[in-house]
Amino acid sequence: AQSVTQLDSQVPVFEEAPVELRCNYSSSVSVYLFWYVQYPNQGLQLLLKYLSGSTLVESINGFEAEFNKSQTSFHLRKPSVHISDTAEYFCAVSDYGGNQFYFGTGTSLTVIP
Amino acid sequence: DAMVIQNPRYQVTQFGKPVTLSCSQTLNHNVMYWYQQKSSQAPKLLFHYYDKDFNNEADTPDNFQSRRPNTSFCFLDIRSPGLGDAAMYLCATSREGLEAFFGQGTRLTVV
């Protein structure tokens, strides 16, 4: 079975500073990896995904994540955060050919003006 | 151009009174999911449909049931809501387990 660990439950960071949200997974099979963002009282929105190919994936709003198979990690980074990035971020994994998504416990990112 | 639509967005129900939450999709995805999310917690999978095949999570209470009459619609029935069932309920879809698309959620309050 798959599992996802997000070590940081809360991350405060000043506006325009860089940020990294950590995600580690465990799985005995090949996986797909995702980052979702959730704003208050909203559903989850896909931020970026790794399915195959280049291990560095980027979103349209400046976030990027790198799949590291040897370290079983998929950390999310942004070089300069904005107030609007304040939200809950969830890392998720699903396995090839499977139909279930396993979510981490989430990281609450707060951007301080 | 909403793709996964949940109704209603907010639902208030009385303790013990059956309630149904609905979800529809325009993506024609074969997999549909229901998640329960409590405050400051990760979404917890209740069950999912792969086409018409129903897959219940082992720890989902019997109080929760689901129906999928066709590809586009899926319902969550809570037979006797308790105070502990107050939560955000999220519907999601995917095609063969690839990227999941979520609706906006229904926030359920039990009074």
Interface residues (C-beta under 8 A of the other chain):
Chain A: Y32 F34 Y36 N41 Q42 G43 L44 Q45 L46 K49 L51 F90 A92 S94 D95 Y96 G97 G98 N99 Q100 F101 F103 G104 T105 G106 S108
Chain B: V4 Q6 V31 Y33 S40 Q41 A42 P43 L45 H48 Y50 N55 M88 L90 A92 S94 E96 G97 L98 E99 A100 F101 F102 G103 Q104 G105 R107
